[in-house]
């Protein structure tokens, strides 16, 4: 199962707010020995969201979507998810109860009384309207839940809420956790062009299943100047043999190795 992240919000695309979800999600995955397969940024456009979420639902990937699940006119994620599924929206009873608890808590803190039929309460209950059949993603910050359908999970855009909710989602999939995360070994190569090393890279990938070879060229690295970071990552059992083959190939090619890196 691949793991994907969708980050939604015009404020991210315009630069009004800086995204912190991608780095945090990668951190949470790494702690569990998992790896991010793909990520995408989308604006608050319902038609575009519907199309992308339809693909996400169909993929079977473990997907986390951040943002756009509020109840203001610029929030479209809940509606887009329902449209992508071809399901109606419905007020989730557990979500309603959690929202009502939060409403009462806020009223008590302000020394006020509140009723469930007050217009403000009714509007807040809208945050619990999810695609029919959805489950709840608990929100430890303020109780206002997110939701999930299948392997697609939807959390708020606020990092203080989203990040612990992301962790909860990943812990729903203990079968995907690994004791040892993705290991990476690489070397800094000088005196070779990337195109000349491509046959070597292809040969190593073909010989070692579960291994990916990567190449990160630099023209002005602060320490090594013009160079290529050439490495392997993936299956821990095959990593050392693949790395050894890659290193030997570079030596046979005649390029110089400045240093070796382990991550």
C-alpha positions in Angstrom: 0.0 0.0 0.0 1.4 3.4 -1.0 1.1 6.4 1.3 0.0 9.8 0.0 -0.6 13.3 1.4 -2.9 16.0 0.0 -2.6 19.5 1.3 -5.5 21.8 0.6 -5.9 25.5 0.8 -5.6 28.7 -1.3 -3.6 30.2 1.5 -0.9 27.7 1.0 -0.7 28.2 -2.7 -0.7 32.0 -2.4 2.0 31.9 0.2 -0.1 33.5 2.9 0.6 30.5 5.1 3.6 28.2 5.1 3.0 24.5 4.9 4.2 22.4 7.8 2.3 19.3 7.0 4.6 17.7 4.5 7.7 17.8 6.8 5.7 16.6 9.8 4.1 13.8 7.9 7.4 12.5 6.7 8.7 12.7 10.3 5.7 10.6 11.5 6.2 8.1 8.8 9.9 7.8 9.4 9.2 7.1 13.1 7.1 4.1 12.0 9.5 2.8 9.4 7.2 4.0 6.6 7.8 6.2 3.5 5.8 8.8 1.7 5.0 7.8 -1.9 3.4 11.0 -3.2 2.2 14.4 -2.1 0.0 17.1 -3.8 -1.0 20.7 -3.1 -4.5 21.7 -4.2 -6.5 24.9 -3.9 -10.0 25.4 -2.6 -11.7 24.4 -5.8 -14.5 21.9 -5.4 -14.4 20.5 -9.0 -10.7 20.0 -8.9 -10.9 18.5 -5.4 -13.6 16.1 -6.4 -11.6 14.8 -9.4 -8.4 14.3 -7.3 -10.3 12.7 -4.4 -12.0 10.3 -6.8 -8.6 9.1 -7.9 -7.4 8.9 -4.3 -10.4 6.7 -3.3 -9.9 4.4 -6.3 -6.2 4.0 -5.7 -6.5 2.1 -2.5 -3.6 4.1 -1.1 -3.4 5.2 2.5 -4.2 8.9 2.0 -4.2 11.8 4.5 -5.9 15.1 3.3 -5.3 18.2 5.3 -7.5 21.3 5.2 -10.9 22.5 3.9 -13.1 20.5 6.3 -14.6 23.5 8.1 -18.1 24.9 7.5 -17.3 28.3 5.9 -18.0 29.0 2.2 -14.3 28.6 1.3 -14.2 25.0 2.6 -15.1 22.4 0.0 -13.3 19.2 1.1 -16.3 17.4 2.8 -18.6 18.1 -0.2 -15.9 17.1 -2.7 -15.3 13.8 -0.9 -19.0 13.0 -0.9 -19.2 13.9 -4.6 -16.2 11.7 -5.4 -17.8 8.8 -3.6 -21.2 9.4 -5.0 -22.6 9.4 -1.4 -24.9 12.0 0.2 -23.7 14.1 3.1 -25.1 13.4 6.6 -24.6 14.6 10.1 -22.5 12.0 11.9 -24.1 11.3 15.3 -20.8 10.8 17.1 -19.4 13.9 15.5 -22.5 15.9 16.5 -22.1 14.8 20.1 -18.4 15.7 20.2 -19.2 19.1 18.7 -21.9 19.7 21.2 -19.5 18.9 24.0 -17.1 21.5 22.6 -19.8 24.1 22.3 -20.8 23.6 25.9 -17.2 23.7 27.0 -16.6 27.0 25.2 -19.9 28.5 26.6 -18.9 27.5 30.2 -15.5 29.1 29.8 -17.2 32.4 28.8 -19.9 32.2 31.5 -22.7 31.8 28.9 -25.5 29.4 28.3 -26.1 27.9 24.9 -28.8 25.8 23.2 -28.5 23.2 20.5 -30.9 25.0 18.3 -29.1 28.4 18.5 -28.0 29.5 15.0 -24.3 29.4 16.0 -24.7 25.8 17.3 -26.5 24.7 14.2 -23.7 26.2 12.0 -21.0 24.4 14.2 -22.8 21.1 13.7 -22.1 21.5 10.0 -18.5 20.5 10.8 -19.8 17.0 11.6 -21.5 16.6 8.2 -19.5 13.9 6.4 -20.1 11.5 3.5 -22.6 8.9 4.6 -20.9 5.9 6.2 -17.7 7.8 7.2 -15.8 7.0 10.4 -14.4 9.5 12.9 -10.8 10.7 13.2 -10.5 12.0 16.8 -9.2 15.5 17.4 -7.4 15.7 20.8 -7.0 19.5 20.6 -10.7 20.6 20.6 -12.8 17.5 20.0 -14.0 18.6 16.5 -13.4 15.4 14.5 -12.1 14.7 11.1 -13.4 11.7 9.1 -12.3 8.8 7.0 -13.8 6.6 4.3 -11.8 3.4 3.5 -8.2 4.3 3.5 -8.7 8.1 2.8 -8.6 10.3 5.9 -9.5 13.9 6.3 -8.1 16.3 9.0 -8.2 20.0 9.6 -5.6 22.4 8.2 -4.5 23.7 11.6 -1.1 22.0 12.4 -1.9 21.8 16.1 -4.9 19.6 15.3 -3.7 17.9 12.1 -0.4 16.5 13.3 -1.7 14.4 16.2 -4.6 13.3 14.0 -2.0 12.2 11.3 -0.3 10.1 14.0 -3.6 8.4 14.9 -4.2 7.6 11.2 -0.8 6.0 10.8 -1.3 3.9 13.9 -4.5 2.4 12.4 -2.1 0.5 10.1 0.4 -1.3 12.3 0.9 -3.9 9.6 2.7 -1.2 7.5 5.1 -0.3 10.3 8.6 -1.5 10.1 11.2 -1.9 12.9 13.9 -0.6 10.5 13.0 2.4 8.3 14.1 2.9 4.8 17.9 2.8 4.8 19.9 4.9 2.4 23.6 4.7 1.5 25.3 7.0 -1.0 28.6 8.4 -2.1 29.8 11.7 -3.5 31.2 11.2 -7.0 33.4 13.7 -8.8 34.8 13.5 -12.3 31.8 11.9 -14.0 28.7 13.0 -15.8 25.3 11.7 -14.7 24.5 10.4 -18.2 27.7 8.3 -18.2 26.7 6.7 -14.9 23.1 5.9 -15.9 24.0 2.4 -17.3 25.5 1.5 -13.9 22.5 2.8 -12.1 20.1 0.8 -14.3 22.2 -2.3 -13.9 22.2 -2.1 -10.1 18.4 -1.6 -10.0 17.9 -4.6 -12.2 20.1 -6.9 -10.2 18.7 -6.0 -6.8 14.9 -6.3 -6.3 13.5 -3.8 -3.8 16.3 -1.3 -4.3 16.0 2.1 -5.8 19.1 3.9 -7.2 19.1 7.7 -7.1 21.3 10.5 -8.5 21.4 14.0 -7.1 23.8 16.2 -9.2 25.1 19.6 -7.9 26.9 22.2 -9.9 27.9 24.4 -6.9 27.8 22.2 -3.7 29.3 24.3 -0.8 31.6 21.5 0.1 32.2 19.4 -3.0 31.5 21.8 -5.8 30.4 20.0 -9.0 29.5 16.5 -8.0 26.9 13.8 -8.0 25.4 12.2 -4.9 24.9 8.6 -6.1 23.2 6.1 -3.8 20.8 3.3 -3.1 17.8 3.0 -0.8 15.1 0.4 0.0 15.2 -3.2 1.2 17.6 -3.4 4.1 18.5 -7.0 3.4 19.8 -6.1 -0.1 21.1 -2.6 0.6 24.7 -3.4 1.4 25.2 -5.7 -1.6 23.6 -3.1 -3.9 25.7 -0.4 -2.5 28.8 -2.4 -2.9 28.0 -3.1 -6.5 27.3 0.6 -7.1 30.6 1.7 -5.5 32.6 -0.9 -7.4 31.0 0.3 -10.6 32.0 3.9 -9.9 35.6 2.9 -9.1 35.8 0.8 -12.3 34.4 3.8 -14.2 37.4 5.8 -13.0 35.5 8.6 -11.1 36.7 9.8 -7.7 34.7 9.2 -4.5 34.9 12.2 -2.1 33.0 10.7 0.8 30.4 8.1 1.7 27.1 8.8 3.5 24.7 6.7 5.6 21.2 7.8 6.4 
